Amino acid sequence: MNTYELPSFLRKILRYRRRSRADFMLSKVNTRPGMNIIDVGCGIDGRSFDDYVPRDWRITGVDIHTEDEIHHNHPNFRFFHCDARNLEQFEDGHFDLAVSIGMLEHIADDDTYRAIASEIQRVARQYCVVVPYKYCWIEPHYGVPFFPLWPRSWQLGLIKALNLSGQRELIKQRPSFFDKNYRWRSNREYLATFSGAEIHLLPTLECIAIIKKAPLP
């Protein structure tokens, strides 16, 4: 079900949670007027982050979505259609902050994951990467308690039995889709990749934020 098809009270709850998440993220890093941010895996709209930041901030969104799919409302948003493995158009430390929300858990290939993580750390002085917690009480994609810890056969069986995330037929036809698009890494794995970062458990207890705070000029 698309978020916009949900009942209005649920949309309000989700919007409140997203705003709270953005506020939590920004409380852990340094901010300033006119902040220059890169949103890696920005998605088709700004509901994950951009809708909740000051209007004078500059937001650069990058994603593999095509430009005609992108509809962000932030007045200082610009979009680049590119692969996050290679952000060569941006100089080292070009951004005050890099954010990435709900993307890296979909990068199962280790080489791709490391390349994206390296670019996030290269282009920004600070970063905040939000992913589901491996021990989350409710997995945010499938809505099942401790789902990342279940044996793969149980995960696939439950997706097909209950049509979780509407993926029943997809998983029946292509079981490899699950393996290629979902990977719940441990805190230790994230810290091994993001040098000098700290991990914070979000108040809702289903996601973690991998954060590096640094001074801004």
C-alpha positions in Angstrom: 0.0 0.0 0.0 1.3 3.4 -0.9 1.8 5.8 2.0 -0.7 8.2 0.4 -3.4 5.5 0.4 -3.2 5.1 4.1 -5.9 6.5 6.4 -5.2 10.1 7.3 -4.5 9.4 11.0 -1.8 6.9 10.0 -0.3 9.4 7.6 -0.1 11.9 10.4 1.6 9.3 12.7 4.1 8.5 10.0 4.8 12.1 9.3 5.3 12.8 13.0 7.7 9.8 13.3 9.7 11.0 10.2 10.0 14.5 11.6 11.1 13.1 15.0 13.7 11.0 13.2 15.0 14.0 11.3 15.2 16.1 14.5 17.0 13.2 16.2 19.6 12.9 13.4 20.3 16.6 13.3 20.7 16.8 17.1 23.7 14.5 16.8 25.7 16.6 14.2 26.7 20.3 13.8 24.4 22.5 11.9 24.5 26.1 10.6 22.4 28.5 8.4 22.7 27.6 4.7 23.8 24.1 5.5 25.0 22.2 2.4 23.7 18.6 2.4 23.9 15.6 0.1 21.0 13.1 0.4 22.3 9.8 -0.9 19.5 7.6 -2.2 17.1 10.6 -1.8 14.1 8.7 -3.2 11.2 10.2 -5.2 10.1 12.8 -2.6 11.3 14.5 0.5 9.2 12.7 3.1 12.2 10.8 4.5 14.3 13.9 5.4 14.2 17.0 3.1 10.6 18.0 4.1 11.8 18.7 7.7 14.9 20.8 7.3 15.2 24.6 7.1 14.3 26.2 3.8 17.6 28.0 3.5 19.6 24.8 3.5 20.9 23.5 0.1 20.0 19.9 -0.6 21.6 17.8 -3.3 19.8 14.6 -4.0 21.4 11.6 -5.8 19.6 8.5 -6.8 19.2 5.9 -9.6 15.6 7.0 -10.1 15.2 9.1 -13.3 14.7 12.8 -13.0 11.0 12.7 -14.1 10.3 10.4 -11.0 11.7 12.9 -8.5 9.3 15.3 -6.8 10.9 17.1 -3.9 9.3 20.3 -2.5 12.3 21.8 -0.8 13.0 25.1 -2.5 16.8 24.6 -2.6 16.7 21.0 -3.8 18.6 19.9 -6.9 18.9 16.4 -8.3 21.6 14.3 -9.9 20.8 11.0 -11.5 23.8 8.9 -10.6 25.1 5.8 -8.9 26.2 6.4 -5.3 29.2 4.2 -5.9 30.8 7.0 -7.8 30.2 10.6 -6.8 33.2 11.9 -8.7 31.4 15.2 -9.6 31.7 16.3 -6.0 35.0 17.2 -4.4 36.3 15.8 -1.1 34.5 17.4 1.8 32.2 19.4 -0.5 29.2 18.9 1.8 28.6 19.8 5.4 26.6 16.7 5.9 25.7 13.5 4.0 22.5 11.7 4.9 21.3 8.4 3.7 18.0 6.9 4.9 16.8 3.4 4.3 19.2 2.6 1.4 22.2 0.6 2.6 20.1 -2.3 3.8 19.1 -2.8 0.2 22.8 -3.1 -0.9 23.5 -6.8 -0.4 26.7 -6.9 -2.4 29.7 -6.2 -0.2 31.8 -4.4 -2.9 29.0 -2.1 -3.8 28.2 -1.4 -0.1 31.9 -0.5 0.6 32.1 1.7 -2.4 29.0 3.7 -1.4 30.1 4.0 2.2 33.5 5.2 1.0 31.9 7.9 -1.2 29.6 9.1 1.6 32.6 9.6 3.9 34.7 11.2 1.1 32.3 13.9 0.0 31.0 15.1 3.4 32.6 16.4 6.6 29.8 14.7 8.6 27.3 11.9 7.9 24.2 10.3 9.2 23.2 6.9 7.7 19.9 5.4 8.9 19.3 1.7 8.4 17.1 -0.9 10.2 18.5 -2.3 13.4 19.5 -6.0 13.0 17.7 -6.8 16.3 14.7 -4.5 15.7 11.6 -5.3 17.5 9.5 -4.7 14.3 11.3 -4.9 11.0 10.2 -1.7 9.1 9.9 -3.3 5.6 8.0 -6.5 6.6 6.5 -5.6 9.9 7.6 -8.8 11.6 9.3 -9.0 15.0 13.0 -9.7 14.8 12.6 -10.6 11.1 16.4 -10.2 10.3 17.3 -13.0 12.7 15.0 -15.6 11.2 16.4 -18.4 9.0 16.1 -17.4 5.3 13.7 -20.3 4.6 11.3 -18.9 7.3 11.6 -15.4 6.0 10.7 -16.4 2.4 8.0 -18.7 3.6 6.3 -15.9 5.7 6.6 -13.4 2.8 4.8 -15.8 0.5 2.2 -17.0 3.1 1.2 -13.4 4.2 2.2 -11.5 1.0 4.4 -9.2 3.1 5.2 -5.9 1.3 3.1 -7.3 -1.6 6.1 -9.5 -2.6 4.4 -13.0 -2.7 4.4 -13.4 -6.4 7.8 -11.7 -6.8 9.4 -14.1 -4.3 7.7 -17.1 -5.9 9.1 -16.2 -9.3 12.4 -14.8 -8.2 13.6 -15.9 -4.8 17.0 -14.3 -5.6 15.3 -10.9 -5.4 15.3 -11.1 -1.6 18.9 -12.0 -1.4 20.0 -9.3 -3.8 17.9 -6.5 -2.2 18.0 -7.1 1.6 20.9 -7.3 4.0 20.7 -6.6 7.7 24.3 -5.9 8.8 25.4 -5.9 12.4 26.5 -2.7 14.3 30.1 -4.2 14.2 30.0 -4.5 10.4 28.8 -0.9 10.0 31.5 0.4 12.4 34.2 -1.5 10.5 33.1 0.4 7.3 32.4 3.8 8.7 35.6 4.9 10.4 35.2 7.0 13.5 31.4 6.8 13.6 29.1 6.2 16.5 25.9 4.2 16.4 22.7 5.5 17.9 19.5 3.5 18.3 16.6 5.7 17.2 13.8 6.2 19.9 11.4 4.0 17.9 13.9 1.1 18.4 13.6 -0.3 14.8 16.5 1.7 13.2 20.0 2.8 13.9 21.8 6.0 12.9 25.5 5.6 12.0 26.8 9.1 12.7 30.0 11.0 12.4 30.1 14.6 13.9 32.7 17.0 12.8 33.4 20.8 13.1 32.1 23.0 10.3 34.1 25.9 8.9 
